[in-house]
Amino acid sequence: MSIDFTLAPEHEEIRSRVRDFIEGTVMPAVAGFDHDDRAISRSEYLKTIFGLRDQARAAGLWLPHMPVE
């Protein structure tokens, strides 16, 4: 007897949406950041991160495992 590791359709849909968000939004937003370089200011870095968080929330991808309430 084998174990079926296939994701349920609703989980596959979330996984696909997260992948698209990471590839299309997150990666381009942080592509210019050299995390070992101090040329970027902390405020600029945080502004980008918080902006990405807001975009993830708007897309319904922020904390998808948590109840809405």
CHARMM internal coordinates of N, CA and C (Angstrom, degrees):
IC EDIT
DIST 1 N 1 CA 1.4490
DIST 1 CA 1 C 1.5295
ANGL 1 N 1 CA 1 C 108.91
DIST 1 C 2 N 1.3102
ANGL 1 CA 1 C 2 N 116.70
DIHE 1 N 1 CA 1 C 2 N 130.15
DIST 2 N 2 CA 1.4604
ANGL 1 C 2 N 2 CA 120.52
DIHE 1 CA 1 C 2 N 2 CA -178.77
DIST 2 CA 2 C 1.5283
ANGL 2 N 2 CA 2 C 110.26
DIHE 1 C 2 N 2 CA 2 C -106.06
DIST 2 C 3 N 1.3062
ANGL 2 CA 2 C 3 N 114.87
DIHE 2 N 2 CA 2 C 3 N 160.00
DIST 3 N 3 CA 1.4568
ANGL 2 C 3 N 3 CA 121.35
DIHE 2 CA 2 C 3 N 3 CA 179.17
DIST 3 CA 3 C 1.5225
ANGL 3 N 3 CA 3 C 108.41
DIHE 2 C 3 N 3 CA 3 C -97.38
DIST 3 C 4 N 1.3136
ANGL 3 CA 3 C 4 N 115.53
DIHE 3 N 3 CA 3 C 4 N 132.95
DIST 4 N 4 CA 1.4594
ANGL 3 C 4 N 4 CA 121.47
DIHE 3 CA 3 C 4 N 4 CA 178.50
DIST 4 CA 4 C 1.5283
ANGL 4 N 4 CA 4 C 108.93
DIHE 3 C 4 N 4 CA 4 C -92.46
DIST 4 C 5 N 1.3296
ANGL 4 CA 4 C 5 N 116.64
DIHE 4 N 4 CA 4 C 5 N 112.57
DIST 5 N 5 CA 1.4574
ANGL 4 C 5 N 5 CA 121.87
DIHE 4 CA 4 C 5 N 5 CA -179.27
DIST 5 CA 5 C 1.5290
ANGL 5 N 5 CA 5 C 112.22
DIHE 4 C 5 N 5 CA 5 C -96.76
DIST 5 C 6 N 1.3084
ANGL 5 CA 5 C 6 N 117.27
DIHE 5 N 5 CA 5 C 6 N 15.05
DIST 6 N 6 CA 1.4541
ANGL 5 C 6 N 6 CA 121.97
DIHE 5 CA 5 C 6 N 6 CA 179.21
DIST 6 CA 6 C 1.5257
ANGL 6 N 6 CA 6 C 109.37
DIHE 5 C 6 N 6 CA 6 C -65.71
DIST 6 C 7 N 1.3139
ANGL 6 CA 6 C 7 N 115.86
DIHE 6 N 6 CA 6 C 7 N 133.94
DIST 7 N 7 CA 1.4625
ANGL 6 C 7 N 7 CA 120.11
DIHE 6 CA 6 C 7 N 7 CA 178.27
DIST 7 CA 7 C 1.5241
ANGL 7 N 7 CA 7 C 110.13
DIHE 6 C 7 N 7 CA 7 C -77.43
DIST 7 C 8 N 1.3288
ANGL 7 CA 7 C 8 N 114.76
DIHE 7 N 7 CA 7 C 8 N 148.62
DIST 8 N 8 CA 1.4610
ANGL 7 C 8 N 8 CA 119.96
DIHE 7 CA 7 C 8 N 8 CA 173.80
DIST 8 CA 8 C 1.5285
ANGL 8 N 8 CA 8 C 108.13
DIHE 7 C 8 N 8 CA 8 C -64.35
DIST 8 C 9 N 1.3272
ANGL 8 CA 8 C 9 N 117.91
DIHE 8 N 8 CA 8 C 9 N 151.81
DIST 9 N 9 CA 1.4752
ANGL 8 C 9 N 9 CA 120.06
DIHE 8 CA 8 C 9 N 9 CA -178.07
DIST 9 CA 9 C 1.5256
ANGL 9 N 9 CA 9 C 113.75
DIHE 8 C 9 N 9 CA 9 C -53.59
DIST 9 C 10 N 1.3425
ANGL 9 CA 9 C 10 N 118.36
DIHE 9 N 9 CA 9 C 10 N -39.37
DIST 10 N 10 CA 1.4696
ANGL 9 C 10 N 10 CA 119.55
DIHE 9 CA 9 C 10 N 10 CA -179.09
DIST 10 CA 10 C 1.5294
ANGL 10 N 10 CA 10 C 111.49
DIHE 9 C 10 N 10 CA 10 C -68.78
DIST 10 C 11 N 1.3290
ANGL 10 CA 10 C 11 N 117.82
DIHE 10 N 10 CA 10 C 11 N -30.92
DIST 11 N 11 CA 1.4636
ANGL 10 C 11 N 11 CA 120.80
DIHE 10 CA 10 C 11 N 11 CA 176.75
DIST 11 CA 11 C 1.5288
ANGL 11 N 11 CA 11 C 110.84
DIHE 10 C 11 N 11 CA 11 C -75.58
DIST 11 C 12 N 1.2937
ANGL 11 CA 11 C 12 N 117.01
DIHE 11 N 11 CA 11 C 12 N -37.80
DIST 12 N 12 CA 1.4659
ANGL 11 C 12 N 12 CA 121.13
DIHE 11 CA 11 C 12 N 12 CA 176.46
DIST 12 CA 12 C 1.5258
ANGL 12 N 12 CA 12 C 110.47
DIHE 11 C 12 N 12 CA 12 C -63.80
DIST 12 C 13 N 1.3325
ANGL 12 CA 12 C 13 N 116.13
DIHE 12 N 12 CA 12 C 13 N -37.44
DIST 13 N 13 CA 1.4631
ANGL 12 C 13 N 13 CA 120.65
DIHE 12 CA 12 C 13 N 13 CA 179.37
DIST 13 CA 13 C 1.5267
ANGL 13 N 13 CA 13 C 110.60
DIHE 12 C 13 N 13 CA 13 C -65.04
DIST 13 C 14 N 1.3333
ANGL 13 CA 13 C 14 N 117.77
DIHE 13 N 13 CA 13 C 14 N -43.87
DIST 14 N 14 CA 1.4646
ANGL 13 C 14 N 14 CA 121.30
DIHE 13 CA 13 C 14 N 14 CA 177.42
DIST 14 CA 14 C 1.5262
ANGL 14 N 14 CA 14 C 110.29
DIHE 13 C 14 N 14 CA 14 C -63.88
DIST 14 C 15 N 1.3183
ANGL 14 CA 14 C 15 N 116.28
DIHE 14 N 14 CA 14 C 15 N -43.91
DIST 15 N 15 CA 1.4688
ANGL 14 C 15 N 15 CA 120.20
DIHE 14 CA 14 C 15 N 15 CA 179.30
DIST 15 CA 15 C 1.5231
ANGL 15 N 15 CA 15 C 111.10
DIHE 14 C 15 N 15 CA 15 C -58.84
DIST 15 C 16 N 1.3185
ANGL 15 CA 15 C 16 N 116.27
DIHE 15 N 15 CA 15 C 16 N -42.62
DIST 16 N 16 CA 1.4670
ANGL 15 C 16 N 16 CA 120.99
DIHE 15 CA 15 C 16 N 16 CA 179.56
DIST 16 CA 16 C 1.5267
ANGL 16 N 16 CA 16 C 111.13
DIHE 15 C 16 N 16 CA 16 C -66.22
DIST 16 C 17 N 1.3224
ANGL 16 CA 16 C 17 N 117.25
DIHE 16 N 16 CA 16 C 17 N -42.58
DIST 17 N 17 CA 1.4647
ANGL 16 C 17 N 17 CA 120.69
DIHE 16 CA 16 C 17 N 17 CA 179.01
DIST 17 CA 17 C 1.5186
ANGL 17 N 17 CA 17 C 111.53
DIHE 16 C 17 N 17 CA 17 C -64.65
DIST 17 C 18 N 1.3326
ANGL 17 CA 17 C 18 N 116.92
DIHE 17 N 17 CA 17 C 18 N -40.44
DIST 18 N 18 CA 1.4690
ANGL 17 C 18 N 18 CA 120.55
DIHE 17 CA 17 C 18 N 18 CA 178.32
DIST 18 CA 18 C 1.5208
ANGL 18 N 18 CA 18 C 109.82
DIHE 17 C 18 N 18 CA 18 C -64.34
DIST 18 C 19 N 1.3313
ANGL 18 CA 18 C 19 N 117.20
DIHE 18 N 18 CA 18 C 19 N -44.77
DIST 19 N 19 CA 1.4705
ANGL 18 C 19 N 19 CA 120.73
DIHE 18 CA 18 C 19 N 19 CA 179.06
DIST 19 CA 19 C 1.5289
ANGL 19 N 19 CA 19 C 110.43
DIHE 18 C 19 N 19 CA 19 C -58.47
DIST 19 C 20 N 1.3341
ANGL 19 CA 19 C 20 N 116.94
DIHE 19 N 19 CA 19 C 20 N -46.67
DIST 20 N 20 CA 1.4618
ANGL 19 C 20 N 20 CA 120.55
DIHE 19 CA 19 C 20 N 20 CA 179.60
DIST 20 CA 20 C 1.5229
ANGL 20 N 20 CA 20 C 111.54
DIHE 19 C 20 N 20 CA 20 C -62.15
DIST 20 C 21 N 1.3317
ANGL 20 CA 20 C 21 N 117.10
DIHE 20 N 20 CA 20 C 21 N -39.41
DIST 21 N 21 CA 1.4632
ANGL 20 C 21 N 21 CA 121.09
DIHE 20 CA 20 C 21 N 21 CA 179.32
DIST 21 CA 21 C 1.5284
ANGL 21 N 21 CA 21 C 110.79
DIHE 20 C 21 N 21 CA 21 C -65.77
DIST 21 C 22 N 1.3142
ANGL 21 CA 21 C 22 N 116.51
DIHE 21 N 21 CA 21 C 22 N -44.24
DIST 22 N 22 CA 1.4692
ANGL 21 C 22 N 22 CA 120.21
DIHE 21 CA 21 C 22 N 22 CA 179.64
DIST 22 CA 22 C 1.5203
ANGL 22 N 22 CA 22 C 110.32
DIHE 21 C 22 N 22 CA 22 C -63.05
DIST 22 C 23 N 1.3330
ANGL 22 CA 22 C 23 N 116.52
DIHE 22 N 22 CA 22 C 23 N -47.97
DIST 23 N 23 CA 1.4696
ANGL 22 C 23 N 23 CA 119.97
DIHE 22 CA 22 C 23 N 23 CA -177.11
DIST 23 CA 23 C 1.5256
ANGL 23 N 23 CA 23 C 112.81
DIHE 22 C 23 N 23 CA 23 C -71.03
DIST 23 C 24 N 1.3377
ANGL 23 CA 23 C 24 N 117.44
DIHE 23 N 23 CA 23 C 24 N -37.13
DIST 24 N 24 CA 1.4586
ANGL 23 C 24 N 24 CA 120.15
DIHE 23 CA 23 C 24 N 24 CA -174.04
DIST 24 CA 24 C 1.5151
ANGL 24 N 24 CA 24 C 115.21
DIHE 23 C 24 N 24 CA 24 C -93.09
DIST 24 C 25 N 1.3360
ANGL 24 CA 24 C 25 N 117.44
DIHE 24 N 24 CA 24 C 25 N -21.19
DIST 25 N 25 CA 1.4623
ANGL 24 C 25 N 25 CA 120.29
DIHE 24 CA 24 C 25 N 25 CA -175.23
DIST 25 CA 25 C 1.5265
ANGL 25 N 25 CA 25 C 112.43
DIHE 24 C 25 N 25 CA 25 C -120.64
DIST 25 C 26 N 1.3166
ANGL 25 CA 25 C 26 N 116.45
DIHE 25 N 25 CA 25 C 26 N -53.33
DIST 26 N 26 CA 1.4676
ANGL 25 C 26 N 26 CA 119.70
DIHE 25 CA 25 C 26 N 26 CA -174.51
DIST 26 CA 26 C 1.5263
ANGL 26 N 26 CA 26 C 111.72
DIHE 25 C 26 N 26 CA 26 C -69.46
DIST 26 C 27 N 1.3100
ANGL 26 CA 26 C 27 N 117.24
DIHE 26 N 26 CA 26 C 27 N -52.16
DIST 27 N 27 CA 1.4706
ANGL 26 C 27 N 27 CA 119.99
DIHE 26 CA 26 C 27 N 27 CA -176.25
DIST 27 CA 27 C 1.5332
ANGL 27 N 27 CA 27 C 112.52
DIHE 26 C 27 N 27 CA 27 C -58.34
DIST 27 C 28 N 1.3381
ANGL 27 CA 27 C 28 N 118.96
DIHE 27 N 27 CA 27 C 28 N -46.05
DIST 28 N 28 CA 1.4666
ANGL 27 C 28 N 28 CA 117.57
DIHE 27 CA 27 C 28 N 28 CA 177.04
DIST 28 CA 28 C 1.5387
ANGL 28 N 28 CA 28 C 113.00
DIHE 27 C 28 N 28 CA 28 C -64.00
DIST 28 C 29 N 1.3281
ANGL 28 CA 28 C 29 N 117.16
DIHE 28 N 28 CA 28 C 29 N -34.27
DIST 29 N 29 CA 1.4656
ANGL 28 C 29 N 29 CA 120.20
DIHE 28 CA 28 C 29 N 29 CA -177.75
DIST 29 CA 29 C 1.5211
ANGL 29 N 29 CA 29 C 112.40
DIHE 28 C 29 N 29 CA 29 C -68.09
DIST 29 C 30 N 1.3219
ANGL 29 CA 29 C 30 N 117.48
DIHE 29 N 29 CA 29 C 30 N -32.28
DIST 30 N 30 CA 1.4684
ANGL 29 C 30 N 30 CA 120.23
DIHE 29 CA 29 C 30 N 30 CA -176.79
DIST 30 CA 30 C 1.5273
ANGL 30 N 30 CA 30 C 112.68
DIHE 29 C 30 N 30 CA 30 C -106.71
DIST 30 C 31 N 1.3218
ANGL 30 CA 30 C 31 N 117.23
DIHE 30 N 30 CA 30 C 31 N 4.07
DIST 31 N 31 CA 1.4644
ANGL 30 C 31 N 31 CA 120.65
DIHE 30 CA 30 C 31 N 31 CA -176.74
DIST 31 CA 31 C 1.5207
ANGL 31 N 31 CA 31 C 112.62
DIHE 30 C 31 N 31 CA 31 C -59.28
DIST 31 C 32 N 1.3233
ANGL 31 CA 31 C 32 N 117.26
DIHE 31 N 31 CA 31 C 32 N -33.17
DIST 32 N 32 CA 1.4546
ANGL 31 C 32 N 32 CA 120.38
DIHE 31 CA 31 C 32 N 32 CA -178.25
DIST 32 CA 32 C 1.5155
ANGL 32 N 32 CA 32 C 113.94
DIHE 31 C 32 N 32 CA 32 C -85.00
DIST 32 C 33 N 1.3078
ANGL 32 CA 32 C 33 N 116.60
DIHE 32 N 32 CA 32 C 33 N -4.47
DIST 33 N 33 CA 1.4618
ANGL 32 C 33 N 33 CA 119.77
DIHE 32 CA 32 C 33 N 33 CA -179.32
DIST 33 CA 33 C 1.5119
ANGL 33 N 33 CA 33 C 110.25
DIHE 32 C 33 N 33 CA 33 C -83.99
DIST 33 C 34 N 1.3050
ANGL 33 CA 33 C 34 N 115.48
DIHE 33 N 33 CA 33 C 34 N 121.48
DIST 34 N 34 CA 1.4588
ANGL 33 C 34 N 34 CA 120.80
DIHE 33 CA 33 C 34 N 34 CA 170.44
DIST 34 CA 34 C 1.5174
ANGL 34 N 34 CA 34 C 104.83
DIHE 33 C 34 N 34 CA 34 C -100.34
DIST 34 C 35 N 1.3120
ANGL 34 CA 34 C 35 N 116.35
DIHE 34 N 34 CA 34 C 35 N 106.15
DIST 35 N 35 CA 1.4559
ANGL 34 C 35 N 35 CA 120.71
DIHE 34 CA 34 C 35 N 35 CA -171.22
DIST 35 CA 35 C 1.5274
ANGL 35 N 35 CA 35 C 113.36
DIHE 34 C 35 N 35 CA 35 C -66.30
DIST 35 C 36 N 1.3105
ANGL 35 CA 35 C 36 N 117.96
DIHE 35 N 35 CA 35 C 36 N -10.42
DIST 36 N 36 CA 1.4665
ANGL 35 C 36 N 36 CA 121.08
DIHE 35 CA 35 C 36 N 36 CA 175.75
DIST 36 CA 36 C 1.5224
ANGL 36 N 36 CA 36 C 111.54
DIHE 35 C 36 N 36 CA 36 C -99.11
DIST 36 C 37 N 1.3169
ANGL 36 CA 36 C 37 N 116.50
DIHE 36 N 36 CA 36 C 37 N -4.31
DIST 37 N 37 CA 1.4560
ANGL 36 C 37 N 37 CA 121.85
DIHE 36 CA 36 C 37 N 37 CA -176.64
DIST 37 CA 37 C 1.5287
ANGL 37 N 37 CA 37 C 109.52
DIHE 36 C 37 N 37 CA 37 C -98.56
DIST 37 C 38 N 1.2888
ANGL 37 CA 37 C 38 N 117.02
DIHE 37 N 37 CA 37 C 38 N 134.39
DIST 38 N 38 CA 1.4633
ANGL 37 C 38 N 38 CA 121.22
DIHE 37 CA 37 C 38 N 38 CA -179.89
DIST 38 CA 38 C 1.5264
ANGL 38 N 38 CA 38 C 111.63
DIHE 37 C 38 N 38 CA 38 C -91.07
DIST 38 C 39 N 1.3463
ANGL 38 CA 38 C 39 N 117.49
DIHE 38 N 38 CA 38 C 39 N 8.65
DIST 39 N 39 CA 1.4588
ANGL 38 C 39 N 39 CA 120.48
DIHE 38 CA 38 C 39 N 39 CA -178.33
DIST 39 CA 39 C 1.5275
ANGL 39 N 39 CA 39 C 111.38
DIHE 38 C 39 N 39 CA 39 C -67.32
DIST 39 C 40 N 1.3114
ANGL 39 CA 39 C 40 N 117.99
DIHE 39 N 39 CA 39 C 40 N -30.54
DIST 40 N 40 CA 1.4576
ANGL 39 C 40 N 40 CA 121.10
DIHE 39 CA 39 C 40 N 40 CA 178.29
DIST 40 CA 40 C 1.5272
ANGL 40 N 40 CA 40 C 108.27
DIHE 39 C 40 N 40 CA 40 C -84.38
DIST 40 C 41 N 1.2912
ANGL 40 CA 40 C 41 N 115.32
DIHE 40 N 40 CA 40 C 41 N 135.30
DIST 41 N 41 CA 1.4676
ANGL 40 C 41 N 41 CA 118.99
DIHE 40 CA 40 C 41 N 41 CA -179.00
DIST 41 CA 41 C 1.5271
ANGL 41 N 41 CA 41 C 109.96
DIHE 40 C 41 N 41 CA 41 C -78.43
DIST 41 C 42 N 1.2946
ANGL 41 CA 41 C 42 N 114.59
DIHE 41 N 41 CA 41 C 42 N 153.53
DIST 42 N 42 CA 1.4639
ANGL 41 C 42 N 42 CA 120.35
DIHE 41 CA 41 C 42 N 42 CA 178.04
DIST 42 CA 42 C 1.5232
ANGL 42 N 42 CA 42 C 110.42
DIHE 41 C 42 N 42 CA 42 C -59.09
DIST 42 C 43 N 1.3181
ANGL 42 CA 42 C 43 N 117.18
DIHE 42 N 42 CA 42 C 43 N -40.40
DIST 43 N 43 CA 1.4619
ANGL 42 C 43 N 43 CA 120.43
DIHE 42 CA 42 C 43 N 43 CA -178.55
DIST 43 CA 43 C 1.5295
ANGL 43 N 43 CA 43 C 111.43
DIHE 42 C 43 N 43 CA 43 C -66.10
DIST 43 C 44 N 1.3280
ANGL 43 CA 43 C 44 N 116.96
DIHE 43 N 43 CA 43 C 44 N -38.21
DIST 44 N 44 CA 1.4638
ANGL 43 C 44 N 44 CA 120.20
DIHE 43 CA 43 C 44 N 44 CA 177.34
DIST 44 CA 44 C 1.5315
ANGL 44 N 44 CA 44 C 110.60
DIHE 43 C 44 N 44 CA 44 C -65.35
DIST 44 C 45 N 1.3198
ANGL 44 CA 44 C 45 N 115.65
DIHE 44 N 44 CA 44 C 45 N -42.54
DIST 45 N 45 CA 1.4605
ANGL 44 C 45 N 45 CA 121.09
DIHE 44 CA 44 C 45 N 45 CA 179.03
DIST 45 CA 45 C 1.5303
ANGL 45 N 45 CA 45 C 110.32
DIHE 44 C 45 N 45 CA 45 C -62.06
DIST 45 C 46 N 1.3340
ANGL 45 CA 45 C 46 N 117.08
DIHE 45 N 45 CA 45 C 46 N -48.37
DIST 46 N 46 CA 1.4576
ANGL 45 C 46 N 46 CA 120.87
DIHE 45 CA 45 C 46 N 46 CA -179.23
DIST 46 CA 46 C 1.5215
ANGL 46 N 46 CA 46 C 111.82
DIHE 45 C 46 N 46 CA 46 C -65.54
DIST 46 C 47 N 1.3208
ANGL 46 CA 46 C 47 N 116.93
DIHE 46 N 46 CA 46 C 47 N -37.71
DIST 47 N 47 CA 1.4680
ANGL 46 C 47 N 47 CA 120.79
DIHE 46 CA 46 C 47 N 47 CA 177.44
DIST 47 CA 47 C 1.5309
ANGL 47 N 47 CA 47 C 109.74
DIHE 46 C 47 N 47 CA 47 C -59.67
DIST 47 C 48 N 1.3183
ANGL 47 CA 47 C 48 N 117.00
DIHE 47 N 47 CA 47 C 48 N -42.98
DIST 48 N 48 CA 1.4633
ANGL 47 C 48 N 48 CA 121.11
DIHE 47 CA 47 C 48 N 48 CA 178.43
DIST 48 CA 48 C 1.5198
ANGL 48 N 48 CA 48 C 111.10
DIHE 47 C 48 N 48 CA 48 C -64.82
DIST 48 C 49 N 1.3202
ANGL 48 CA 48 C 49 N 116.88
DIHE 48 N 48 CA 48 C 49 N -47.26
DIST 49 N 49 CA 1.4606
ANGL 48 C 49 N 49 CA 121.28
DIHE 48 CA 48 C 49 N 49 CA -178.85
DIST 49 CA 49 C 1.5256
ANGL 49 N 49 CA 49 C 110.92
DIHE 48 C 49 N 49 CA 49 C -62.18
DIST 49 C 50 N 1.3254
ANGL 49 CA 49 C 50 N 117.67
DIHE 49 N 49 CA 49 C 50 N -45.75
DIST 50 N 50 CA 1.4604
ANGL 49 C 50 N 50 CA 120.49
DIHE 49 CA 49 C 50 N 50 CA 179.72
DIST 50 CA 50 C 1.5282
ANGL 50 N 50 CA 50 C 111.13
DIHE 49 C 50 N 50 CA 50 C -66.54
DIST 50 C 51 N 1.3273
ANGL 50 CA 50 C 51 N 116.72
DIHE 50 N 50 CA 50 C 51 N -35.11
DIST 51 N 51 CA 1.4677
ANGL 50 C 51 N 51 CA 120.25
DIHE 50 CA 50 C 51 N 51 CA 175.71
DIST 51 CA 51 C 1.5237
ANGL 51 N 51 CA 51 C 111.60
DIHE 50 C 51 N 51 CA 51 C -63.79
DIST 51 C 52 N 1.3307
ANGL 51 CA 51 C 52 N 116.00
DIHE 51 N 51 CA 51 C 52 N -40.89
DIST 52 N 52 CA 1.4678
ANGL 51 C 52 N 52 CA 119.80
DIHE 51 CA 51 C 52 N 52 CA 177.40
DIST 52 CA 52 C 1.5211
ANGL 52 N 52 CA 52 C 110.73
DIHE 51 C 52 N 52 CA 52 C -65.01
DIST 52 C 53 N 1.3129
ANGL 52 CA 52 C 53 N 116.40
DIHE 52 N 52 CA 52 C 53 N -38.78
DIST 53 N 53 CA 1.4653
ANGL 52 C 53 N 53 CA 120.36
DIHE 52 CA 52 C 53 N 53 CA 177.47
DIST 53 CA 53 C 1.5253
ANGL 53 N 53 CA 53 C 110.21
DIHE 52 C 53 N 53 CA 53 C -61.27
DIST 53 C 54 N 1.3124
ANGL 53 CA 53 C 54 N 117.27
DIHE 53 N 53 CA 53 C 54 N -44.19
DIST 54 N 54 CA 1.4627
ANGL 53 C 54 N 54 CA 121.00
DIHE 53 CA 53 C 54 N 54 CA 179.21
DIST 54 CA 54 C 1.5264
ANGL 54 N 54 CA 54 C 111.24
DIHE 53 C 54 N 54 CA 54 C -63.48
DIST 54 C 55 N 1.3319
ANGL 54 CA 54 C 55 N 116.33
DIHE 54 N 54 CA 54 C 55 N -39.58
DIST 55 N 55 CA 1.4618
ANGL 54 C 55 N 55 CA 120.01
DIHE 54 CA 54 C 55 N 55 CA 178.01
DIST 55 CA 55 C 1.5296
ANGL 55 N 55 CA 55 C 111.08
DIHE 54 C 55 N 55 CA 55 C -66.19
DIST 55 C 56 N 1.3191
ANGL 55 CA 55 C 56 N 116.72
DIHE 55 N 55 CA 55 C 56 N -39.65
DIST 56 N 56 CA 1.4683
ANGL 55 C 56 N 56 CA 120.56
DIHE 55 CA 55 C 56 N 56 CA 177.78
DIST 56 CA 56 C 1.5216
ANGL 56 N 56 CA 56 C 109.87
DIHE 55 C 56 N 56 CA 56 C -64.02
DIST 56 C 57 N 1.3222
ANGL 56 CA 56 C 57 N 116.86
DIHE 56 N 56 CA 56 C 57 N -41.34
DIST 57 N 57 CA 1.4621
ANGL 56 C 57 N 57 CA 120.61
DIHE 56 CA 56 C 57 N 57 CA 178.18
DIST 57 CA 57 C 1.5271
ANGL 57 N 57 CA 57 C 110.14
DIHE 56 C 57 N 57 CA 57 C -62.78
DIST 57 C 58 N 1.3233
ANGL 57 CA 57 C 58 N 117.51
DIHE 57 N 57 CA 57 C 58 N -45.19
DIST 58 N 58 CA 1.4682
ANGL 57 C 58 N 58 CA 121.67
DIHE 57 CA 57 C 58 N 58 CA 179.79
DIST 58 CA 58 C 1.5279
ANGL 58 N 58 CA 58 C 111.95
DIHE 57 C 58 N 58 CA 58 C -62.58
DIST 58 C 59 N 1.3352
ANGL 58 CA 58 C 59 N 115.87
DIHE 58 N 58 CA 58 C 59 N -31.66
DIST 59 N 59 CA 1.4660
ANGL 58 C 59 N 59 CA 120.62
DIHE 58 CA 58 C 59 N 59 CA 179.74
DIST 59 CA 59 C 1.5240
ANGL 59 N 59 CA 59 C 112.47
DIHE 58 C 59 N 59 CA 59 C -84.42
DIST 59 C 60 N 1.3442
ANGL 59 CA 59 C 60 N 116.42
DIHE 59 N 59 CA 59 C 60 N -1.17
DIST 60 N 60 CA 1.4560
ANGL 59 C 60 N 60 CA 120.10
DIHE 59 CA 59 C 60 N 60 CA -179.36
DIST 60 CA 60 C 1.5134
ANGL 60 N 60 CA 60 C 113.53
DIHE 59 C 60 N 60 CA 60 C 76.86
DIST 60 C 61 N 1.3295
ANGL 60 CA 60 C 61 N 116.17
DIHE 60 N 60 CA 60 C 61 N 22.44
DIST 61 N 61 CA 1.4654
ANGL 60 C 61 N 61 CA 120.47
DIHE 60 CA 60 C 61 N 61 CA -177.11
DIST 61 CA 61 C 1.5198
ANGL 61 N 61 CA 61 C 113.53
DIHE 60 C 61 N 61 CA 61 C -110.35
DIST 61 C 62 N 1.3165
ANGL 61 CA 61 C 62 N 117.34
DIHE 61 N 61 CA 61 C 62 N -2.21
DIST 62 N 62 CA 1.4654
ANGL 61 C 62 N 62 CA 119.95
DIHE 61 CA 61 C 62 N 62 CA -179.89
DIST 62 CA 62 C 1.5209
ANGL 62 N 62 CA 62 C 108.16
DIHE 61 C 62 N 62 CA 62 C -83.21
DIST 62 C 63 N 1.3375
ANGL 62 CA 62 C 63 N 116.77
DIHE 62 N 62 CA 62 C 63 N 118.22
DIST 63 N 63 CA 1.4619
ANGL 62 C 63 N 63 CA 123.98
DIHE 62 CA 62 C 63 N 63 CA 179.79
DIST 63 CA 63 C 1.5386
ANGL 63 N 63 CA 63 C 111.91
DIHE 62 C 63 N 63 CA 63 C 54.25
DIST 63 C 64 N 1.3243
ANGL 63 CA 63 C 64 N 118.21
DIHE 63 N 63 CA 63 C 64 N 55.55
DIST 64 N 64 CA 1.4708
ANGL 63 C 64 N 64 CA 120.07
DIHE 63 CA 63 C 64 N 64 CA -176.29
DIST 64 CA 64 C 1.5300
ANGL 64 N 64 CA 64 C 113.19
DIHE 63 C 64 N 64 CA 64 C -64.66
DIST 64 C 65 N 1.3084
ANGL 64 CA 64 C 65 N 117.87
DIHE 64 N 64 CA 64 C 65 N -16.43
DIST 65 N 65 CA 1.4598
ANGL 64 C 65 N 65 CA 121.46
DIHE 64 CA 64 C 65 N 65 CA -179.06
DIST 65 CA 65 C 1.5288
ANGL 65 N 65 CA 65 C 112.58
DIHE 64 C 65 N 65 CA 65 C -87.10
DIST 65 C 66 N 1.3311
ANGL 65 CA 65 C 66 N 117.26
DIHE 65 N 65 CA 65 C 66 N -6.00
DIST 66 N 66 CA 1.4588
ANGL 65 C 66 N 66 CA 121.22
DIHE 65 CA 65 C 66 N 66 CA -177.34
DIST 66 CA 66 C 1.5368
ANGL 66 N 66 CA 66 C 110.23
DIHE 65 C 66 N 66 CA 66 C -98.23
DIST 66 C 67 N 1.3347
ANGL 66 CA 66 C 67 N 117.13
DIHE 66 N 66 CA 66 C 67 N 144.87
DIST 67 N 67 CA 1.4621
ANGL 66 C 67 N 67 CA 119.79
DIHE 66 CA 66 C 67 N 67 CA 175.47
DIST 67 CA 67 C 1.5238
ANGL 67 N 67 CA 67 C 110.72
DIHE 66 C 67 N 67 CA 67 C -63.24
DIST 67 C 68 N 1.3074
ANGL 67 CA 67 C 68 N 117.03
DIHE 67 N 67 CA 67 C 68 N 150.96
DIST 68 N 68 CA 1.4643
ANGL 67 C 68 N 68 CA 121.86
DIHE 67 CA 67 C 68 N 68 CA -178.16
DIST 68 CA 68 C 1.5211
ANGL 68 N 68 CA 68 C 111.13
DIHE 67 C 68 N 68 CA 68 C -58.16
DIST 68 C 69 N 1.3142
ANGL 68 CA 68 C 69 N 116.90
DIHE 68 N 68 CA 68 C 69 N -43.75
DIST 69 N 69 CA 1.4645
ANGL 68 C 69 N 69 CA 119.25
DIHE 68 CA 68 C 69 N 69 CA -179.17
DIST 69 CA 69 C 1.4995
ANGL 69 N 69 CA 69 C 110.88
DIHE 68 C 69 N 69 CA 69 C -67.99
END
COOR INIT
IC SEED 1 N 1 CA 1 C
IC BUILD
